[in-house]
Amino acid sequence: MKFLTSFMILLIAVKIFSQTNFPNINQEISKGNFTIAAKLIDETIQKGNLPKTEILNLEFQKEVMDRIRKDFQGTREEVIQFIKKYYPDVNDNMISKWEADGSLEFKIIDGKKFYFNNADANLFRINKIAKNQKKKIDGDKPDALDEYLKEYLPKVFEEVEKGNSRLVKPVNLKLNYTVTVKPDVVPEGEVIRCWLPFPREIGRQKSIKLLSVNSKEYVVADNKNLQRTIYIEKTAEKGVPTVFNFVVSYTAFSDMYKIDPKLIQPYLKDSDTYKKFTSERFPHIAFTSEIKNLSKQIVNDEKNPFLKAKKIFTWIDENIPWASAREYSTIENISDYCLKNMHGDCGIKTLLFMTLCRYNGIPTKWQSGWMLHPPEVNLHDWCEAYFEGYGWIPVDQLFKCCHRPVGDSSNVIILMTRLVFIST
């Protein structure tokens, strides 16, 4: 994949999610001619006689193009200005090389080249030579999260080894969540309906209590919902922002698993759970020829499910650097995008892991929530993998297999403070 010619890279750069039943529209979208495509979509809808589902799909294509425009606003001048701090003599040949190898992500939109909003920063995350150059200028500063983990994780080991539970170090947290709609974005008198993520009660997070909501009109989804939310509605007022707020408290535990690969039992392959979580789920979990070839390279002749998953995890960790990501809804196949571009954020890397695992007969399912441990407070995605004899085990591609500084801990998995509101 790294040896694609510049011409092929350019084709990939302008190809986007363009699946309508109208070839002329698809052609303009694939060329990056968004203005023309949007006009054709409007004309097609105005002609009438289209099913509602077709209209919704066409309108979605306009939304996708709008989101791509918002994600790709960087100009060449802005990118060069950022890069000059680390490469004062940056030139056209260097820019072209980085574009060709995927280090600088761009798109051609309406005949003009626009860079992904974080393309300049991502260059120094994706490209190994550029990353080292940045270290020379900025210094090799220790990662704050790694420093925290070095101190915290040994304490988790100690508590687990002293007691009989894998759930240790409970932390009582209070989350104050606010979303604000700007004044007059919604006409006066109209009801604004807002769904905000709400934590699920699971083994490692308990005692969830809703402390306050700034509206009488609200509903909290039942805990059985795999994507749990709190619904709040308010009426828009002229000249006034509409604020949605709730406060919730809960108790979170660090969760530690010590896996012995020899104790992994055979899967019950006739079970509905096994079939569901080892199947393809289009468009993002697809067993493409690229997935099959990569799987053969990584897994080779390994038979043990846990060791297979560990090989997949390690390959992604060593070959796919973290980089800021564009809007997911604009990516046609996220796991394929990860392979073609050889970088991704937590969710993109997770979907590649899930796809490779499912292809190898290892059940996986998506997890999403917040990271709420020092020094990170951020939205986050990870997954769970199922191993017969152990159950569902959390797997987080943002972290190494284990951060324990001493001892043989290669098969230890620790999940720290996560606030889970999506589990599928």
N, C-alpha and C positions, 0 to 999 in steps of 0.2 A: 504493500500500500504506500510506503514511503517513496517508491520509485516511480510514481505516476508523473507523467510529463506535465509541464506547465499548462498545456492546452487542456488536459484532462482535469487538472485542478480547477481551472476556470469553469469548466462545465459543472463540476460539483458545486462550486461556489455560487452559481446562479440557480441551481436546481432546488426547488422548494416543494412543499406539500401542495400538489396541484391535481386533485382528483375530483373533477366534475364530469358530467356526461356530455360536455361540450368541448370538442377538440380544439376549436379556435381559442377558447378561453384558456384552456390548459397550456396551449402553445405560448400565449403571451405571458402567462404567469411563469412558465419555465424559463423564458428569456429574461425575466426581471422587468417586463414592461407593465408595471403595476397600474399606472394611470389608464392605459388602454384596456387592461383586463377588467378594471373596476367599471369602466364605461360599458364594456360588453356585458358584464354581469347585470348592470342596471337595465340595459336595453332588453336583455333576455327575460328578466323578471317582468318588465313592463308589458311585454307582449302577451303575458297571461297564459292560462291553460297549463300551468305547471303544478304538480303536486306540492303540498305544503313541505314535505320532506326535501324536495328538490330546491325549493326556495330557501329553506333554512341552510342547506349545504352551500348554496351560492353566497348567501350572506356571510356564512362562516369563512369562506375563502377571502372575502373582503376584510373581515376581521383579522385573519392571519396576515394578510399583506400589511395591514395597519400596524400590527404588533411587530412585524419584521422591520418596518420603517423606524419604529421607536427604538428597536434594539440595535439598528445599524445606522447611526447618525455621525459617526466619527469621520472627520476629513483627513486627507493625507497630511496636511499641515499640522493638525493637532497630534496625530500619531508621531510624526517626525519630531515635534517639539518635546514630546515625552521621552522618546528614545535617546535624544541628544544628551540627556544627563549621563547616560551610560556609554553611548557611542557618539561622541562629539562630531565625528567625521562621517556619520551615517549618509549613505548615498543610494541612488536608485537601484543599483545592482543588489545591495543588501536587502532593500525593501522587497524587490522582486523575488529574491531567493526565499525570504521568510514567507511571502505569500504562497509561493509554489510548494513549500514543504508543509503548509498548514499552520505555521507558527503565528501568522497574522491573518485572522479570519475576516473576510470581507464578502460583500455581495455587490453585484451590478444591479442597480435599481433605476429604472427609467434612463438607462444609458450612462449613468454616473456610478463611480466606485465609492462605496461607503464601507467603513470599517465597523465591526462590532464595537459597541461602546466601551468594552473592557479589553479590546484586542491588544492595545499597547501594554497594559499591565500583564495580560496573559502571555505575551511573548516571553517574558522573563520567568514564567512558570513552566511553559511548554518546552521551549528550546533550551537544551542543556548548556550550550555554549553561552547563550545570552544570560541564563540563570547564573552561571559562574562569573560572568562579567559584572552582573548586578552585585554579587557578593563582594567583588573587589572594590567596588565604589562605596557600597553601603555598609560593608562589614558583614561577617557571618554571625548575625544576631541569633541567639537561641530562641526557639519557638516557645511562646508563653504557655501554650497548652501542654507541650512536651515537658516543660519544666514542672508544671503543676502535676502531671501524671507521675513523674518520677518520685514525687513526694507522696502522692495520694495512694497509688495502686498497691505498694507494699503493705499499707495499712489494711486494705481490703483482703489481701492474702492472709494476713495475720488473724483477722477477725473470723474469716471463714474457717481457717484451720483450727481455731480455738473452739468454735461452736458446731452446731449440727445443721445450720441453715446456710444456704447459698445466698440468701438475702441479708445484707448487712448495711451498716452505716446509714440508718434512716435520716432523711433531711425533710423538715417541714418547710414547705414553700408557699408563697402567696403570689399569685399572678394577677396583675392589673392590666387588662387588655382593652385598647381603645382603637376604634376606626372612625375617622372623621371625613364626612362628605362635604366638599367645599360649597359655599353659599351659591344658590341659584343654578347649580348644575342640574338639579331636578326641579321642575316647575312647582311653584307654591301650591300647597294643598294636596299634592300627590303623595301617596304612601311609599316610603322607601323600605324595602324588605332586605334584611341583612342576616346572613348566616355566618357565624364565627366559629372557628374550631373550638371544641370543648373536650377536656380530657376524658379518657375511658378508664374505668376501674379494671385493672388487671393485676397480676401477681406482684409486679414490682412497683406499682403506684396505687395507693389506697387512700381511704378516708377523704374522698373528693367532696368538697363542700362549696356550694355557691354562696358567696357572701353578700353580693349586691349586684343589681342590674339597674341601669338608669332609664328603665321604661317598665310600665306595667304590662305592656304587650310583649310577652316573650314565652318561648317554649324550649325546654331542654330535651334533646333527643334521649331516648332510652339507651341505657348502657349496652344493650344487645346490638345496637347499630354499629357496623364496622367502621363507618365514618361518622363520628359523633359531632354534633354541632349544637349551638344555642342559637335559636331564631329570635330576632328582635325586629320590631317594626316601629317606625316613627313617621310623622307627617312633615313634609318639607315646609319650612317657613321662609318667606322672602328676606334675603339679605343676611340670613343666619346659617352658620354651619350646622349640619346635622351630626351629632356625636352619638356613637354607639359604644357603650362601655359595660364591662362586667368584671367582677373580681372573684377569683376562685382560689381555694387553698387545697393542698393535698400533701401526702407523704410519699416521698420517693426513696427507693432503695438501690444500692449498687447490687448487681446480680452477677454471680461468678459461676462459671461452668468449667469443670475439669473433665476433659474427654479422654477416654482410653479407646483408641481406634479398634482394639481387639474385642471390645464389648459391643460394638455396633452390630445389630441384628439385621437379618434380611428384611427387606420391605414387604409389606402386604400389598402387592401390586394390583390386586383385584379390588381394593378399597376405593370408594369414591374420593376420599381425601387425596390418596396417592395420584389417582388419575387427574384430578383437578389441578393439583399443584406441580405436576410434571408436564403439563400440556402447554402448547403455544397459546399466547394471548395477544392477538394482533391488535395494533400494528407493531408494538414495541418488543414483544417477546416472540421472535420468529426464528425458526431453525434454518437459517439461510446457509448457502454453501460456504460463506465466510466463517460462520459460527462452527459448522461441522469441521472445516479444515483447521481452525484454531484449536478446537477441542482436541483433535487428534494430536496436535503439537504439544499441548499442555498436559493432557491427562495420560497420553501414551497408553500403557497397558495396566495402569493402576485399577484395582477392583474395589478397594475399600471406599465407601461413599464419603466418609469424613476426610480421608486423605485426598480424594479427588477434589472435594470442595476446597481443601487447604491449598492444593496446587493452583486451582483457579484463582483463589483469593490472592495468593502470592504473586502470580503472573500479572494480575491487574495492578496490584500495589507497586510492582517494580517497573511496569511499562506504561501505565496510564497516569500521568500526573494530574493533580487537581487543577482545574481552571474554572474561572467564572463562566457561567452558562447563559445562553440565550433562553428565551421563553420556550418551554417544553412543547406547547401546542403548535409551534411552528416547525417542529422536527418530525419528519415522516415516520422514522423508525429510530428510536433513541439508542438502542443497543448497537444498531448498525452505524449510526452517526458516531458513536464512541469509538468503534473500530476504525472507521475511515479517517477520523480526525486525531485519534490517539491521545485524546484528553477528555476530561469531563468533570462535572461537579459531583457531589455525593450521590444524587439521584441517578445521574447518567451512568456512573461507574457501577452503582448497585444494580441497575437494569441489565448491564452486561453480565455481571456476576450471576444474576438470577437466570438469564437466558442460557448461559453455559451450564449451569447446574441442572436446570430442567432438562436440557438436551441429554445430560448424563444420568438422568433418572433420579435426581436428588430434588425432592420437593422444596420449593421456596415460595415465600409470600412477602408482599410489600409492607413496609412500616414507615410512618411519617409522623413528625411532631416537632418539638423544640429541643435543642441542647440547652440545658440550664445549669451548667457547671462552670466554675471559673476557668479561664477568663472568657468563655464563649457563651453568648446568649444569641441564639440564631435558629432559624428554621433549618430542619435537617431531615434527610431520608436515609434509611438503611433497610435491612430485610431480616427475615428469619429463615433458617434452613432446618429441615426435619431429618433427624437421625433416629432410626428405630432403636428403642432402648433408652433414649435420652429425651425425645420429644423435640419441640421447636426451640432452636438455639438462635439467639440474635447474632447477626453478622453485620459489621459496620466497615465498609471499605475506606472510610476516612482514617481509620486507626490501623495500626499494625495488629498482627495476631495477638500480641500481648506486649505490654510495656514494662513488664517486671525487669528490673535492672540486674537481678542475680538469679541463679538457679535454672533448672530445666523446666521451662514453662511454655514450651512450644505448642502444647495442646490445651492451653487455658484461654478462656474467652471471658472478658468482663464487659458488661454493659453498665455504664454509669448513668448519671441523671438524665433521663429522657422524659419528655412529656408527650405521651402518645395520644394522638387524636384520630389517626387513621391507621387501621389495621385490616389488610385484605389478603 
